[in-house]
Amino acid sequence: MIAELGHFALVLALVIALLQATLPLYGVYAGIPALQRFARSSALMQCFCLILSFAGLIVAFLQNDFSLDYVSRQSNTLLPFYYKISAVWGGHEGSLLLWVLVLALWGAAVALFSQSLPREMVARVLAIMAMVGVALMSFILITSNPFNRILPDFPLDGADLNPLLQDVGLIVHPPILYMGYVGFTVPFAFAMAGLLGGRLDSAWARWSRPWTVAAWCFLTVGIALGSWWAYYELGWGGWWFWDPVENASFMPWLIATALLHCLAITSKNGQFLRMALFLAILSFALSLLGTFLVRSGTLSSVHAFAADPERGMFILQFLTLTIGGALLLYGVRAPGLKLPGTKSSKVDGMAVYILANNLLLLVATGSVLLGTLYPLIYDVLFQQKISVGYPYFNCVFVPLALLLFMVLILSNLDTSHLPLR
């Protein structure tokens, strides 16, 4: 019964997300304030439903409900209760449910803590976030439902959680990592909302910056915890091994770091507004790409969630449509933006260093992306499997990191500009 309630709550969350994705946008363009305000209330309702759904799955694990296919594959009666809870996100289906729950939590946070923002902007932002939620909840319900039962013949005991995952790392690492990973949906939604509205200035950067900082902090802590976990659990001999799944979380972190630097100056005077918009789109795109790599089975990794290319293709198609549409909107609207400028040489001095920093971070991200995807490209072109290991990444990335440190040192030694806060 608990599982059915969790399933119903997930379906109800999808319905609410559909309304949230459409009615507020209609309210913006039709000038109906009540529909615009509906974005906030629907975001809170959607979050509440997903909390209920996720809680239902946790209860199913704690009660050893092995009639659920997902529970039977991820748990057993002898598993300690704290590992039963963490086993909820230890597999493909549960981790996706955690993904949409975290997205809903970010949406609820925007609804609660953006009271001072223009109502039209908040309506657009929450509608765009709901569109992402609709796609992923539909994917869960159609292909990856954790509430599917295997009746009447179901095992009396489960298959157990992977021994490598029976660790405190599984309890803390994925939720914190997801808070960062999924959190980049917020600056992406702000970027799309600004482009849809056709008016962007330094105020947009001030609105986006706190959410970007919060997501970046979560992702930083999540990556550090994951490195610590792999270091002592797998015996890699170092804190970083350039595993494909590690790279999947590292790439959006690099771009988000560039975005933070960009927003620092954009929020002051509007400089680098186009670059900030592009980086907001790119950080979200790399987060979706990481989700695809972890779940498609196209790249082998010791901690990938699934090896199902068919389900991975859905995420790839969603990535293509979402980012393709975002870049198309960016290409149409960005050249026509009227950017407020500044003549202050003090700010321009810092702008030079930020530009150099961001270009180096973009090149570094490109080098990691190439090394991560090259085995796939080579396999498609030559029907042969190869691997790209740490020698390539160290050879390419270390010089770029040294250049970044040089730019940092020079920017601190140069007193011709004022620090940006």
WOFEN-V70780 format. One record per residue. RES is the residue in one letter. NEAR is the number of other C-alpha atoms within 12 Angstrom. D_FIRST is the distance of its C-alpha to the first C-alpha in Angstrom with 1 decimal. Layout:
RES/NEAR/D_FIRST + RES/NEAR/D_FIRST
This chain:
M/17/0.0 + I/23/3.8 + A/34/5.4 + E/25/5.1 + L/23/6.4 + G/31/8.7 + H/33/9.8 + F/24/10.6 + A/32/12.4 + L/44/14.3 + V/30/15.4 + L/28/16.4 + A/38/18.3 + L/38/20.1 + V/27/21.2 + I/35/22.5 + A/44/24.3 + L/31/25.9 + L/33/27.2 + Q/43/28.3 + A/37/30.2 + T/29/32.1 + L/33/32.7 + P/40/34.4 + L/37/36.7 + Y/24/37.7 + G/27/38.3 + V/30/40.6 + Y/19/42.7 + A/14/42.8 + G/17/43.5 + I/18/40.7 + P/22/39.8 + A/20/36.7 + L/29/35.1 + Q/35/36.3 + R/32/34.7 + F/34/31.4 + A/44/31.2 + R/43/30.7 + S/30/28.1 + S/38/26.0 + A/45/26.3 + L/31/24.8 + M/30/22.0 + Q/44/21.2 + C/38/21.3 + F/28/19.0 + C/33/16.3 + L/41/16.9 + I/31/16.7 + L/29/13.2 + S/37/12.3 + F/41/14.3 + A/28/13.0 + G/33/9.4 + L/46/11.2 + I/37/13.2 + V/29/10.7 + A/40/9.5 + F/45/13.2 + L/30/14.0 + Q/28/11.6 + N/36/13.2 + D/36/10.4 + F/35/13.2 + S/29/11.4 + L/38/11.4 + D/34/15.1 + Y/39/15.8 + V/48/14.7 + S/35/16.7 + R/34/19.7 + Q/42/19.8 + S/43/19.1 + N/30/19.7 + T/26/19.4 + L/18/22.9 + L/28/22.5 + P/21/23.2 + F/22/20.5 + Y/22/22.5 + Y/32/22.7 + K/40/19.0 + I/37/18.7 + S/37/21.7 + A/47/20.4 + V/43/17.8 + W/37/20.9 + G/42/22.9 + G/37/22.3 + H/36/22.8 + E/38/19.3 + G/42/18.4 + S/36/22.0 + L/41/21.9 + L/44/18.8 + L/42/20.9 + W/40/23.9 + V/46/22.5 + L/41/21.1 + V/37/24.7 + L/43/26.2 + A/48/24.3 + L/36/25.5 + W/40/29.0 + G/50/28.7 + A/34/27.6 + A/27/30.6 + V/40/32.9 + A/37/31.8 + L/22/32.5 + F/17/35.6 + S/28/37.5 + Q/18/38.6 + S/14/42.2 + L/21/41.9 + P/22/42.9 + R/29/40.1 + E/36/40.8 + M/41/40.5 + V/47/37.1 + A/49/35.9 + R/44/37.0 + V/48/35.7 + L/52/32.1 + A/47/32.2 + I/41/33.3 + M/51/30.6 + A/47/28.1 + M/36/29.6 + V/39/29.0 + G/44/25.3 + V/32/25.0 + A/30/26.5 + L/40/24.4 + M/41/21.0 + S/29/22.1 + F/31/23.1 + I/31/19.7 + L/28/17.8 + I/18/20.6 + T/23/21.6 + S/28/19.7 + N/34/15.9 + P/45/14.3 + F/41/10.8 + N/28/12.5 + R/24/11.5 + I/19/14.4 + L/12/13.9 + P/11/15.4 + D/12/17.6 + F/21/16.3 + P/24/18.3 + L/20/18.1 + D/24/19.2 + G/28/19.3 + A/23/22.5 + D/29/23.0 + L/32/23.8 + N/24/27.3 + P/18/29.7 + L/21/31.5 + L/36/28.3 + Q/26/27.9 + D/29/30.0 + V/25/30.0 + G/30/31.1 + L/35/27.7 + I/26/26.3 + V/30/28.9 + H/31/30.4 + P/40/27.9 + P/37/26.5 + I/31/30.1 + L/42/31.4 + Y/41/28.8 + M/39/29.8 + G/40/33.3 + Y/48/32.6 + V/48/30.4 + G/47/32.6 + F/50/35.4 + T/52/33.6 + V/48/34.9 + P/48/38.6 + F/46/38.1 + A/45/36.6 + F/47/39.5 + A/49/41.9 + M/44/40.6 + A/39/40.5 + G/39/44.1 + L/37/45.2 + L/30/43.6 + G/27/45.4 + G/22/48.6 + R/24/49.7 + L/37/49.4 + D/33/51.4 + S/31/51.3 + A/28/48.8 + W/40/46.2 + A/38/46.8 + R/30/46.5 + W/34/43.1 + S/45/41.8 + R/36/43.3 + P/27/41.1 + W/36/37.9 + T/45/39.7 + V/31/40.9 + A/29/37.4 + A/40/35.9 + W/41/39.0 + C/26/38.7 + F/31/35.0 + L/39/36.0 + T/29/39.0 + V/27/37.2 + G/31/34.5 + I/37/37.3 + A/26/39.1 + L/28/36.1 + G/38/35.5 + S/31/39.2 + W/27/39.2 + W/31/36.2 + A/31/37.9 + Y/18/41.2 + Y/19/40.3 + E/24/37.5 + L/22/39.2 + G/15/42.8 + W/18/44.0 + G/14/47.0 + G/17/46.5 + W/21/44.1 + W/28/44.1 + F/28/44.3 + W/31/43.9 + D/35/40.8 + P/40/39.5 + V/38/36.3 + E/39/38.4 + N/40/40.5 + A/41/37.6 + S/49/36.9 + F/42/40.6 + M/42/41.8 + P/47/39.8 + W/46/41.0 + L/41/44.6 + I/44/44.3 + A/49/42.6 + T/39/45.5 + A/40/47.9 + L/48/46.0 + L/42/46.2 + H/41/50.0 + C/44/50.3 + L/45/48.4 + A/36/50.6 + I/39/53.7 + T/40/52.1 + S/32/50.9 + K/31/54.5 + N/29/56.5 + G/32/54.5 + Q/36/55.9 + F/39/53.8 + L/40/51.5 + R/34/51.2 + M/32/50.6 + A/46/47.9 + L/47/46.1 + F/36/46.5 + L/40/45.2 + A/49/42.1 + I/40/41.3 + L/38/42.2 + S/45/40.0 + F/46/36.9 + A/40/38.1 + L/38/38.4 + S/42/35.0 + L/40/33.6 + L/39/36.0 + G/39/34.7 + T/42/31.1 + F/37/32.5 + L/40/34.5 + V/37/31.7 + R/36/29.4 + S/29/31.8 + G/27/33.4 + T/34/36.8 + L/38/38.0 + S/27/37.6 + S/24/36.4 + V/23/35.3 + H/30/32.3 + A/29/31.3 + F/34/27.6 + A/30/27.9 + A/23/30.5 + D/24/29.5 + P/20/32.4 + E/19/30.7 + R/31/27.9 + G/31/30.7 + M/23/32.7 + F/29/30.2 + I/35/30.7 + L/28/34.5 + Q/23/34.7 + F/28/32.8 + L/30/35.2 + T/20/38.2 + L/18/37.3 + T/31/36.4 + I/32/39.3 + G/18/41.6 + G/20/41.0 + A/34/41.4 + L/28/44.6 + L/20/45.9 + L/25/45.3 + Y/33/47.0 + G/20/49.9 + V/15/50.4 + R/25/50.1 + A/30/51.2 + P/18/54.9 + G/15/55.4 + L/25/54.1 + K/17/56.8 + L/24/56.5 + P/20/58.1 + G/21/60.5 + T/18/62.5 + K/12/66.0 + S/16/65.4 + S/15/66.7 + K/20/64.8 + V/29/61.5 + D/26/62.8 + G/25/63.7 + M/35/60.1 + A/32/59.0 + V/26/61.0 + Y/34/59.2 + I/36/55.7 + L/30/56.6 + A/26/57.8 + N/34/54.7 + N/34/52.4 + L/27/54.3 + L/31/54.2 + L/37/50.5 + L/32/50.1 + V/25/52.3 + A/35/50.5 + T/35/47.1 + G/27/48.8 + S/29/50.1 + V/39/46.7 + L/36/45.1 + L/25/47.9 + G/33/47.6 + T/37/43.8 + L/30/44.0 + Y/26/47.4 + P/24/46.0 + L/25/43.9 + I/21/47.0 + Y/18/49.2 + D/16/46.9 + V/14/46.8 + L/12/50.6 + F/12/51.9 + Q/11/49.1 + Q/13/49.5 + K/18/47.1 + I/20/48.4 + S/24/47.1 + V/29/48.3 + G/23/48.3 + Y/23/49.3 + P/14/53.1 + Y/20/52.7 + F/29/50.5 + N/21/52.7 + C/18/55.8 + V/24/54.6 + F/28/52.5 + V/19/54.7 + P/19/57.7 + L/27/55.6 + A/24/54.1 + L/19/57.7 + L/23/58.7 + L/29/55.9 + F/19/57.1 + M/18/60.6 + V/25/59.5 + L/23/57.7 + I/15/60.9 + L/21/63.2 + S/25/61.1 + N/19/61.3 + L/16/65.1 + D/17/65.8 + T/15/66.6 + S/19/67.4 + H/20/64.1 + L/20/61.9 + P/22/58.5 + L/24/55.5 + R/15/52.9
